Amino acid sequence: MLKLFERNTVFQVAFIIVAIVLLWYKAFTDPVPMEPDGHFAPLYDLLCSLSLSPTLSVVIAMLLVASSAFFFNLMLTNAGLASQNSLLPTLLFITAASATSPSLSPSLIASLITIAVVNMLLLRSTLLTVSSDKIFGAAALIGIASMFYLPSLTLIVAYLLIAVNYRLYSWRDWMVFLLGLLAPYLLLWSVQLFTGGLLPGFHAIAQDFASISLFFGDFTPLQAVANGVLLVIFAISLFIVWRRLGEKTIVWQKNATTVMLITLAALAMLPLRQLFPANLQFFAIPFAFCTTQRLGLIPRSNFNTQRSSWRVRLYDLLLILIIVAAVLC
């Protein structure tokens, strides 16, 4: 099956459509309406004011996930991190982003914006650094994401390590990042100043960060096992990719590190949301990349031997297990 994912585009598209139907079926049978959750999310609150029907909200969310997954696949391909013939990153991103709470939620929107942040910070040439305009753009996108979902400010943690990876140590780089981060907030604060919402906005931000707590959500034993399976598969794939970094070129290493460092932002976000079952939406980017690389280790020679044949089947079963676990979440 994985071999078809490298050769047959029609099969890939059909498989992805089937996966989307399985993952979003519950969301359509019992659509969740968009409602302000009382936290600081001015842009999400603006969307809620449109009073979209629950079904339309689910349709928009599904289309956003599918289109973002394709853009993510294209981003990896252009950066040399994925095969040009494979849509496996698209499938795995959709799987992770849709596994928990498939709806037009603040966290989903912010996690999709993260793709654009990563795209800004990937290298496209042998020049091992990022230009100032891309630093500003990435920082501005982080600011915009936080206006949908405030905990996404933890992306700053990932950026700090990415800056170390690219040696962006100069004061100019730090100032560009700070100005980019503040740019959307300066616009928001200007509007709030004339509408009387400035102080309530600051109070909402303070309340959100003051409400940090470690707690578990409601889940069934089956959901716990499914969520745990996906987390274990991701952890193993992340370790394998990290261990094999030395086998790749310097540009590949830096780009792969940029993608994987998003994991730290997702982990730093856990105290601001439930610990378990883990919401996989912010893990979707590194999950899709690392698992694609893990499944890409399928034997490519001596397919007639019994050992290789069993390994191929195991990799196919692993992909099916990922889809099933995501549906059960």
HELIX and SHEET records of a PDB file:
HELIX    1   1 LEU A    4  ARG A    7  1                                   4    
HELIX    2   2 THR A    9  THR A   29  1                                  21    
HELIX    3   3 PRO A   42  CYS A   48  1                                   7    
HELIX    4   4 PRO A   54  ASN A   78  1                                  25    
HELIX    5   5 LEU A   88  ALA A   99  1                                  12    
HELIX    6   6 PRO A  106  LEU A  121  1                                  16    
HELIX    7   7 SER A  132  PHE A  148  1                                  17    
HELIX    8   8 LEU A  150  THR A  154  5                                   5    
HELIX    9   9 LEU A  155  TYR A  166  1                                  12    
HELIX   10  10 TRP A  171  THR A  195  1                                  25    
HELIX   11  11 LEU A  198  ALA A  210  1                                  13    
HELIX   12  12 PRO A  221  ARG A  243  1                                  23    
HELIX   13  13 LEU A  245  GLU A  247  5                                   3    
HELIX   14  14 ILE A  250  MET A  260  1                                  11    
HELIX   15  15 ILE A  262  MET A  269  1                                   8    
HELIX   16  16 LEU A  270  LEU A  272  5                                   3    
HELIX   17  17 ALA A  284  LEU A  295  1                                  12    
HELIX   18  18 GLN A  306  LEU A  328  1                                  23    
END                                                                             
